Amino acid sequence: MSTQRFTPEFKEEAVKQVTERGYSVAEVSARLGVSSRSLYKWVKAVSPDNSEKQAAELLEAKSEILRLKAQLRRTEEERDILKNAARYFARESE
């Protein structure tokens, strides 16, 4: 059994057909004469790791929480100012 070597350009084009053009792995592997297993490995090698994606989502969620907390703090301060102003004007009108 001989081991066939493919150029990086060939692998990249095969992966693009699956990831960008929407062809199935089985279809591309049959058309190009590559085993499905090899093509799956190539696709996995270029796709971002799931843990990296989760880390990015977690970082985005944390920054959103911080932004919302700051917004809540400002809103509460504005509310307190308006409450104090309402009390002040209520005392003056007596």
N, CA, C and O atoms as a printed pandas DataFrame, in Angstrom:
     atom_number atom_name residue_name chain_id  residue_number  x_coord  y_coord  z_coord
0              1         N          MET        A               1    0.855   -1.170    0.000
1              2        CA          MET        A               1    0.000    0.000    0.000
2              3         C          MET        A               1    0.897    1.227    0.000
3              4         O          MET        A               1    1.710    1.404    0.907
4              5         N          SER        A               2    0.754    2.079   -1.017
5              6        CA          SER        A               2    1.593    3.270   -1.131
6              7         C          SER        A               2    0.920    4.462   -0.463
7              8         O          SER        A               2   -0.304    4.596   -0.476
8              9         N          THR        A               3    1.738    5.313    0.113
9             10        CA          THR        A               3    1.222    6.517    0.737
10            11         C          THR        A               3    1.338    7.651   -0.263
11            12         O          THR        A               3    2.435    8.010   -0.691
12            13         N          GLN        A               4    0.208    8.205   -0.627
13            14        CA          GLN        A               4    0.194    9.286   -1.601
14            15         C          GLN        A               4    0.330   10.612   -0.880
15            16         O          GLN        A               4   -0.336   10.844    0.129
16            17         N          ARG        A               5    1.184   11.481   -1.388
17            18        CA          ARG        A               5    1.394   12.793   -0.787
18            19         C          ARG        A               5    0.674   13.846   -1.621
19            20         O          ARG        A               5    0.692   13.800   -2.851
20            21         N          PHE        A               6    0.050   14.779   -0.946
21            22        CA          PHE        A               6   -0.655   15.857   -1.623
22            23         C          PHE        A               6   -0.015   17.174   -1.229
23            24         O          PHE        A               6    0.440   17.339   -0.097
24            25         N          THR        A               7    0.020   18.099   -2.153
25            26        CA          THR        A               7    0.614   19.407   -1.882
26            27         C          THR        A               7   -0.297   20.194   -0.949
27            28         O          THR        A               7   -1.500   19.936   -0.893
28            29         N          PRO        A               8    0.260   21.139   -0.225
29            30        CA          PRO        A               8   -0.568   21.987    0.636
30            31         C          PRO        A               8   -1.644   22.747   -0.157
31            32         O          PRO        A               8   -2.747   22.969    0.342
32            33         N          GLU        A               9   -1.317   23.136   -1.374
33            34        CA          GLU        A               9   -2.289   23.845   -2.210
34            35         C          GLU        A               9   -3.473   22.944   -2.567
35            36         O          GLU        A               9   -4.624   23.379   -2.568
36            37         N          PHE        A              10   -3.164   21.672   -2.870
37            38        CA          PHE        A              10   -4.215   20.706   -3.191
38            39         C          PHE        A              10   -5.132   20.508   -1.989
39            40         O          PHE        A              10   -6.356   20.503   -2.119
40            41         N          LYS        A              11   -4.517   20.343   -0.814
41            42        CA          LYS        A              11   -5.297   20.142    0.408
42            43         C          LYS        A              11   -6.173   21.362    0.696
43            44         O          LYS        A              11   -7.340   21.230    1.065
44            45         N          GLU        A              12   -5.594   22.542    0.522
45            46        CA          GLU        A              12   -6.332   23.778    0.783
46            47         C          GLU        A              12   -7.535   23.891   -0.146
47            48         O          GLU        A              12   -8.623   24.274    0.285
48            49         N          GLU        A              13   -7.343   23.563   -1.401
49            50        CA          GLU        A              13   -8.454   23.638   -2.363
50            51         C          GLU        A              13   -9.530   22.607   -2.036
51            52         O          GLU        A              13  -10.722   22.896   -2.140
52            53         N          ALA        A              14   -9.118   21.424   -1.648
53            54        CA          ALA        A              14  -10.089   20.389   -1.277
54            55         C          ALA        A              14  -10.903   20.829   -0.065
55            56         O          ALA        A              14  -12.119   20.641   -0.031
56            57         N          VAL        A              15  -10.241   21.409    0.922
57            58        CA          VAL        A              15  -10.930   21.879    2.122
58            59         C          VAL        A              15  -11.881   23.026    1.776
59            60         O          VAL        A              15  -12.991   23.084    2.306
60            61         N          LYS        A              16  -11.468   23.930    0.904
61            62        CA          LYS        A              16  -12.333   25.047    0.492
62            63         C          LYS        A              16  -13.609   24.540   -0.158
63            64         O          LYS        A              16  -14.682   25.111    0.040
64            65         N          GLN        A              17  -13.495   23.464   -0.935
65            66        CA          GLN        A              17  -14.687   22.917   -1.582
66            67         C          GLN        A              17  -15.701   22.448   -0.548
67            68         O          GLN        A              17  -16.908   22.536   -0.774
68            69         N          VAL        A              18  -15.218   21.952    0.577
69            70        CA          VAL        A              18  -16.119   21.471    1.631
70            71         C          VAL        A              18  -16.622   22.637    2.478
71            72         O          VAL        A              18  -17.823   22.764    2.712
72            73         N          THR        A              19  -15.702   23.490    2.938
73            74        CA          THR        A              19  -16.068   24.526    3.901
74            75         C          THR        A              19  -16.722   25.743    3.277
75            76         O          THR        A              19  -17.654   26.301    3.856
76            77         N          GLU        A              20  -16.261   26.168    2.117
77            78        CA          GLU        A              20  -16.764   27.407    1.525
78            79         C          GLU        A              20  -17.812   27.179    0.438
79            80         O          GLU        A              20  -18.764   27.950    0.310
80            81         N          ARG        A              21  -17.632   26.131   -0.331
81            82        CA          ARG        A              21  -18.543   25.912   -1.461
82            83         C          ARG        A              21  -19.701   24.986   -1.127
83            84         O          ARG        A              21  -20.647   24.873   -1.906
84            85         N          GLY        A              22  -19.636   24.327    0.015
85            86        CA          GLY        A              22  -20.764   23.535    0.475
86            87         C          GLY        A              22  -20.873   22.120   -0.060
87            88         O          GLY        A              22  -21.914   21.483    0.103
88            89         N          TYR        A              23  -19.831   21.614   -0.690
89            90        CA          TYR        A              23  -19.873   20.232   -1.168
90            91         C          TYR        A              23  -19.684   19.289    0.021
91            92         O          TYR        A              23  -19.074   19.664    1.022
92            93         N          SER        A              24  -20.200   18.087   -0.089
93            94        CA          SER        A              24  -20.020   17.114    0.984
94            95         C          SER        A              24  -18.619   16.517    0.909
95            96         O          SER        A              24  -17.980   16.517   -0.143
96            97         N          VAL        A              25  -18.165   16.016    2.034
97            98        CA          VAL        A              25  -16.846   15.386    2.084
98            99         C          VAL        A              25  -16.808   14.181    1.151
99           100         O          VAL        A              25  -15.822   13.969    0.445
100          101         N          ALA        A              26  -17.875   13.399    1.149
101          102        CA          ALA        A              26  -17.917   12.212    0.293
102          103         C          ALA        A              26  -17.807   12.595   -1.180
103          104         O          ALA        A              26  -17.099   11.943   -1.947
104          105         N          GLU        A              27  -18.502   13.639   -1.561
105          106        CA          GLU        A              27  -18.493   14.078   -2.963
106          107         C          GLU        A              27  -17.111   14.571   -3.371
107          108         O          GLU        A              27  -16.615   14.201   -4.435
108          109         N          VAL        A              28  -16.492   15.387   -2.555
109          110        CA          VAL        A              28  -15.168   15.932   -2.876
110          111         C          VAL        A              28  -14.124   14.827   -2.864
111          112         O          VAL        A              28  -13.266   14.780   -3.745
112          113         N          SER        A              29  -14.185   13.940   -1.880
113          114        CA          SER        A              29  -13.184   12.874   -1.819
114          115         C          SER        A              29  -13.284   11.945   -3.018
115          116         O          SER        A              29  -12.265   11.500   -3.546
116          117         N          ALA        A              30  -14.514   11.647   -3.454
117          118        CA          ALA        A              30  -14.679   10.787   -4.633
118          119         C          ALA        A              30  -14.169   11.486   -5.893
119          120         O          ALA        A              30  -13.511   10.870   -6.732
120          121         N          ARG        A              31  -14.480   12.778   -6.015
121          122        CA          ARG        A              31  -14.084   13.520   -7.213
122          123         C          ARG        A              31  -12.574   13.692   -7.303
123          124         O          ARG        A              31  -12.004   13.635   -8.393
124          125         N          LEU        A              32  -11.921   13.903   -6.154
125          126        CA          LEU        A              32  -10.485   14.171   -6.168
126          127         C          LEU        A              32   -9.627   12.925   -5.957
127          128         O          LEU        A              32   -8.405   12.984   -6.100
128          129         N          GLY        A              33  -10.255   11.801   -5.618
129          130        CA          GLY        A              33   -9.490   10.584   -5.392
130          131         C          GLY        A              33   -8.752   10.585   -4.067
131          132         O          GLY        A              33   -7.654   10.039   -3.958
132          133         N          VAL        A              34   -9.351   11.192   -3.070
133          134        CA          VAL        A              34   -8.776   11.270   -1.728
134          135         C          VAL        A              34   -9.699   10.503   -0.799
135          136         O          VAL        A              34  -10.916   10.501   -0.981
136          137         N          SER        A              35   -9.119    9.856    0.194
137          138        CA          SER        A              35   -9.986    9.144    1.130
138          139         C          SER        A              35  -10.782   10.152    1.961
139          140         O          SER        A              35  -10.304   11.245    2.264
140          141         N          SER        A              36  -11.994    9.764    2.316
141          142        CA          SER        A              36  -12.838   10.632    3.141
142          143         C          SER        A              36  -12.168   10.920    4.472
143          144         O          SER        A              36  -12.261   12.029    5.000
144          145         N          ARG        A              37  -11.500    9.926    5.002
145          146        CA          ARG        A              37  -10.814   10.090    6.291
146          147         C          ARG        A              37   -9.758   11.183    6.207
147          148         O          ARG        A              37   -9.655   12.027    7.097
148          149         N          SER        A              38   -8.974   11.166    5.133
149          150        CA          SER        A              38   -7.941   12.198    4.965
150          151         C          SER        A              38   -8.566   13.577    4.845
151          152         O          SER        A              38   -8.094   14.539    5.451
152          153         N          LEU        A              39   -9.626   13.664    4.064
153          154        CA          LEU        A              39  -10.280   14.949    3.866
154          155         C          LEU        A              39  -10.879   15.470    5.175
155          156         O          LEU        A              39  -10.802   16.665    5.463
156          157         N          TYR        A              40  -11.471   14.579    5.960
157          158        CA          TYR        A              40  -11.993   14.992    7.268
158          159         C          TYR        A              40  -10.860   15.528    8.153
159          160         O          TYR        A              40  -11.042   16.524    8.853
160          161         N          LYS        A              41   -9.700   14.875    8.124
161          162        CA          LYS        A              41   -8.557   15.330    8.913
162          163         C          LYS        A              41   -8.087   16.706    8.446
163          164         O          LYS        A              41   -7.743   17.553    9.271
164          165         N          TRP        A              42   -8.067   16.937    7.137
165          166        CA          TRP        A              42   -7.647   18.237    6.610
166          167         C          TRP        A              42   -8.615   19.337    7.031
167          168         O          TRP        A              42   -8.203   20.435    7.407
168          169         N          VAL        A              43   -9.903   19.028    6.962
169          170        CA          VAL        A              43  -10.919   20.012    7.348
170          171         C          VAL        A              43  -10.789   20.325    8.833
171          172         O          VAL        A              43  -10.863   21.486    9.233
172          173         N          LYS        A              44  -10.601   19.313    9.635
173          174        CA          LYS        A              44  -10.471   19.513   11.076
174          175         C          LYS        A              44   -9.223   20.321   11.402
175          176         O          LYS        A              44   -9.228   21.123   12.336
176          177         N          ALA        A              45   -8.167   20.118   10.647
177          178        CA          ALA        A              45   -6.906   20.812   10.902
178          179         C          ALA        A              45   -7.022   22.317   10.661
179          180         O          ALA        A              45   -6.350   23.096   11.336
180          181         N          VAL        A              46   -7.852   22.736    9.720
181          182        CA          VAL        A              46   -7.963   24.163    9.426
182          183         C          VAL        A              46   -9.128   24.830   10.150
183          184         O          VAL        A              46   -9.172   26.056   10.256
184          185         N          SER        A              47  -10.066   24.037   10.646
185          186        CA          SER        A              47  -11.197   24.643   11.346
186          187         C          SER        A              47  -10.752   25.038   12.746
187          188         O          SER        A              47   -9.944   24.345   13.364
188          189         N          PRO        A              48  -11.283   26.164   13.252
189          190        CA          PRO        A              48  -10.867   26.596   14.587
190          191         C          PRO        A              48  -11.287   25.573   15.636
191          192         O          PRO        A              48  -12.347   24.953   15.538
192          193         N          ASP        A              49  -10.452   25.417   16.614
193          194        CA          ASP        A              49  -10.714   24.474   17.692
194          195         C          ASP        A              49  -11.955   24.922   18.455
195          196         O          ASP        A              49  -12.161   26.118   18.664
196          197         N          ASN        A              50  -12.761   23.990   18.860
197          198        CA          ASN        A              50  -14.010   24.301   19.552
198          199         C          ASN        A              50  -13.745   25.043   20.856
199          200         O          ASN        A              50  -14.521   25.918   21.240
200          201         N          SER        A              51  -12.662   24.701   21.535
201          202        CA          SER        A              51  -12.359   25.375   22.795
202          203         C          SER        A              51  -11.985   26.830   22.552
203          204         O          SER        A              51  -12.298   27.691   23.374
204          205         N          GLU        A              52  -11.320   27.117   21.438
205          206        CA          GLU        A              52  -10.994   28.498   21.086
206          207         C          GLU        A              52  -12.276   29.288   20.836
207          208         O          GLU        A              52  -12.393   30.441   21.251
208          209         N          LYS        A              53  -13.216   28.674   20.167
209          210        CA          LYS        A              53  -14.481   29.330   19.883
210          211         C          LYS        A              53  -15.234   29.603   21.189
211          212         O          LYS        A              53  -15.794   30.684   21.370
212          213         N          GLN        A              54  -15.244   28.632   22.089
213          214        CA          GLN        A              54  -15.910   28.813   23.375
214          215         C          GLN        A              54  -15.228   29.905   24.192
215          216         O          GLN        A              54  -15.903   30.688   24.861
216          217         N          ALA        A              55  -13.907   29.967   24.146
217          218        CA          ALA        A              55  -13.176   30.992   24.879
218          219         C          ALA        A              55  -13.509   32.374   24.330
219          220         O          ALA        A              55  -13.673   33.324   25.095
220          221         N          ALA        A              56  -13.609   32.489   23.023
221          222        CA          ALA        A              56  -13.956   33.770   22.415
222          223         C          ALA        A              56  -15.380   34.179   22.799
223          224         O          ALA        A              56  -15.634   35.349   23.086
224          225         N          GLU        A              57  -16.298   33.227   22.803
225          226        CA          GLU        A              57  -17.676   33.528   23.196
226          227         C          GLU        A              57  -17.748   33.928   24.661
227          228         O          GLU        A              57  -18.507   34.829   25.019
228          229         N          LEU        A              58  -16.971   33.271   25.513
229          230        CA          LEU        A              58  -16.948   33.598   26.932
230          231         C          LEU        A              58  -16.404   35.006   27.153
231          232         O          LEU        A              58  -16.945   35.765   27.957
232          233         N          LEU        A              59  -15.343   35.352   26.447
233          234        CA          LEU        A              59  -14.770   36.685   26.567
234          235         C          LEU        A              59  -15.766   37.741   26.111
235          236         O          LEU        A              59  -15.895   38.792   26.739
236          237         N          GLU        A              60  -16.468   37.463   25.024
237          238        CA          GLU        A              60  -17.486   38.387   24.517
238          239         C          GLU        A              60  -18.620   38.547   25.535
239          240         O          GLU        A              60  -19.103   39.657   25.758
240          241         N          ALA        A              61  -19.035   37.458   26.140
241          242        CA          ALA        A              61  -20.109   37.516   27.138
242          243         C          ALA        A              61  -19.669   38.307   28.367
243          244         O          ALA        A              61  -20.445   39.090   28.914
244          245         N          LYS        A              62  -18.426   38.104   28.801
245          246        CA          LYS        A              62  -17.924   38.850   29.960
246          247         C          LYS        A              62  -17.879   40.343   29.674
247          248         O          LYS        A              62  -18.258   41.148   30.525
248          249         N          SER        A              63  -17.426   40.716   28.501
249          250        CA          SER        A              63  -17.370   42.144   28.177
250          251         C          SER        A              63  -18.774   42.732   28.088
251          252         O          SER        A              63  -18.984   43.884   28.470
252          253         N          GLU        A              64  -19.723   41.970   27.595
253          254        CA          GLU        A              64  -21.119   42.425   27.544
254          255         C          GLU        A              64  -21.677   42.611   28.952
255          256         O          GLU        A              64  -22.399   43.575   29.210
256          257         N          ILE        A              65  -21.352   41.702   29.857
257          258        CA          ILE        A              65  -21.805   41.822   31.255
258          259         C          ILE        A              65  -21.232   43.085   31.885
259          260         O          ILE        A              65  -21.948   43.822   32.563
260          261         N          LEU        A              66  -19.941   43.338   31.663
261          262        CA          LEU        A              66  -19.332   44.543   32.221
262          263         C          LEU        A              66  -19.978   45.805   31.666
263          264         O          LEU        A              66  -20.209   46.765   32.402
264          265         N          ARG        A              67  -20.267   45.803   30.373
265          266        CA          ARG        A              67  -20.918   46.960   29.744
266          267         C          ARG        A              67  -22.302   47.178   30.339
267          268         O          ARG        A              67  -22.682   48.310   30.639
268          269         N          LEU        A              68  -23.054   46.096   30.510
269          270        CA          LEU        A              68  -24.406   46.207   31.051
270          271         C          LEU        A              68  -24.397   46.640   32.518
271          272         O          LEU        A              68  -25.271   47.392   32.947
272          273         N          LYS        A              69  -23.410   46.168   33.288
273          274        CA          LYS        A              69  -23.305   46.595   34.682
274          275         C          LYS        A              69  -23.033   48.094   34.767
275          276         O          LYS        A              69  -23.619   48.785   35.600
276          277         N          ALA        A              70  -22.156   48.592   33.916
277          278        CA          ALA        A              70  -21.864   50.030   33.901
278          279         C          ALA        A              70  -23.108   50.821   33.513
279          280         O          ALA        A              70  -23.400   51.859   34.108
280          281         N          GLN        A              71  -23.827   50.338   32.531
281          282        CA          GLN        A              71  -25.061   51.007   32.110
282          283         C          GLN        A              71  -26.090   51.005   33.239
283          284         O          GLN        A              71  -26.765   52.010   33.459
284          285         N          LEU        A              72  -26.217   49.895   33.952
285          286        CA          LEU        A              72  -27.143   49.806   35.078
286          287         C          LEU        A              72  -26.757   50.791   36.178
287          288         O          LEU        A              72  -27.619   51.450   36.759
288          289         N          ARG        A              73  -25.474   50.887   36.458
289          290        CA          ARG        A              73  -24.995   51.810   37.486
290          291         C          ARG        A              73  -25.347   53.251   37.120
291          292         O          ARG        A              73  -25.814   54.007   37.972
292          293         N          ARG        A              74  -25.130   53.638   35.864
293          294        CA          ARG        A              74  -25.487   54.990   35.415
294          295         C          ARG        A              74  -26.985   55.237   35.523
295          296         O          ARG        A              74  -27.413   56.309   35.951
296          297         N          THR        A              75  -27.774   54.254   35.137
297          298        CA          THR        A              75  -29.230   54.385   35.200
298          299         C          THR        A              75  -29.706   54.534   36.638
299          300         O          THR        A              75  -30.600   55.332   36.917
300          301         N          GLU        A              76  -29.114   53.772   37.550
301          302        CA          GLU        A              76  -29.485   53.888   38.962
302          303         C          GLU        A              76  -29.104   55.249   39.522
303          304         O          GLU        A              76  -29.852   55.825   40.311
304          305         N          GLU        A              77  -27.948   55.770   39.124
305          306        CA          GLU        A              77  -27.550   57.109   39.570
306          307         C          GLU        A              77  -28.528   58.164   39.061
307          308         O          GLU        A              77  -28.914   59.067   39.803
308          309         N          GLU        A              78  -28.927   58.050   37.797
309          310        CA          GLU        A              78  -29.902   58.997   37.237
310          311         C          GLU        A              78  -31.230   58.904   37.977
311          312         O          GLU        A              78  -31.861   59.921   38.262
312          313         N          ARG        A              79  -31.648   57.688   38.285
313          314        CA          ARG        A              79  -32.891   57.492   39.031
314          315         C          ARG        A              79  -32.807   58.145   40.400
315          316         O          ARG        A              79  -33.749   58.809   40.833
316          317         N          ASP        A              80  -31.680   57.960   41.087
317          318        CA          ASP        A              80  -31.510   58.549   42.417
318          319         C          ASP        A              80  -31.526   60.072   42.348
319          320         O          ASP        A              80  -32.102   60.726   43.218
320          321         N          ILE        A              81  -30.913   60.629   41.342
321          322        CA          ILE        A              81  -30.925   62.086   41.176
322          323         C          ILE        A              81  -32.354   62.574   40.984
323          324         O          ILE        A              81  -32.761   63.568   41.586
324          325         N          LEU        A              82  -33.111   61.883   40.152
325          326        CA          LEU        A              82  -34.498   62.288   39.908
326          327         C          LEU        A              82  -35.357   62.132   41.158
327          328         O          LEU        A              82  -36.232   62.961   41.404
328          329         N          LYS        A              83  -35.127   61.096   41.946
329          330        CA          LYS        A              83  -35.864   60.919   43.210
330          331         C          LYS        A              83  -35.585   62.079   44.158
331          332         O          LYS        A              83  -36.508   62.639   44.749
332          333         N          ASN        A              84  -34.319   62.436   44.302
333          334        CA          ASN        A              84  -33.947   63.543   45.176
334          335         C          ASN        A              84  -34.539   64.858   44.687
335          336         O          ASN        A              84  -34.998   65.672   45.489
336          337         N          ALA        A              85  -34.530   65.064   43.390
337          338        CA          ALA        A              85  -35.105   66.288   42.830
338          339         C          ALA        A              85  -36.611   66.322   43.085
339          340         O          ALA        A              85  -37.155   67.379   43.407
340          341         N          ALA        A              86  -37.282   65.198   42.948
341          342        CA          ALA        A              86  -38.729   65.148   43.182
342          343         C          ALA        A              86  -39.027   65.458   44.643
343          344         O          ALA        A              86  -39.985   66.174   44.934
344          345         N          ARG        A              87  -38.230   64.937   45.562
345          346        CA          ARG        A              87  -38.416   65.229   46.985
346          347         C          ARG        A              87  -38.191   66.710   47.269
347          348         O          ARG        A              87  -38.941   67.328   48.024
348          349         N          TYR        A              88  -37.173   67.260   46.669
349          350        CA          TYR        A              88  -36.841   68.665   46.876
350          351         C          TYR        A              88  -37.987   69.560   46.415
351          352         O          TYR        A              88  -38.408   70.461   47.139
352          353         N          PHE        A              89  -38.482   69.311   45.221
353          354        CA          PHE        A              89  -39.566   70.143   44.689
354          355         C          PHE        A              89  -40.877   69.903   45.422
355          356         O          PHE        A              89  -41.716   70.800   45.499
356          357         N          ALA        A              90  -41.061   68.708   45.957
357          358        CA          ALA        A              90  -42.274   68.427   46.730
358          359         C          ALA        A              90  -42.250   69.212   48.043
359          360         O          ALA        A              90  -43.298   69.682   48.485
360          361         N          ARG        A              91  -41.092   69.366   48.673
361          362        CA          ARG        A              91  -40.963   70.143   49.900
362          363         C          ARG        A              91  -41.181   71.624   49.642
363          364         O          ARG        A              91  -41.784   72.313   50.464
364          365         N          GLU        A              92  -40.700   72.118   48.516
365          366        CA          GLU        A              92  -40.841   73.546   48.191
366          367         C          GLU        A              92  -42.285   73.928   47.936
367          368         O          GLU        A              92  -42.701   75.044   48.244
368          369         N          SER        A              93  -43.041   73.012   47.379
369          370        CA          SER        A              93  -44.431   73.346   47.040
370          371         C          SER        A              93  -45.348   73.309   48.263
371          372         O          SER        A              93  -46.505   73.719   48.165
372          373         N          GLU        A              94  -44.869   72.836   49.396
373          374        CA          GLU        A              94  -45.707   72.760   50.600
374          375         C          GLU        A              94  -45.944   74.107   51.203
375          376         O          GLU        A              94  -46.629   74.216   52.220
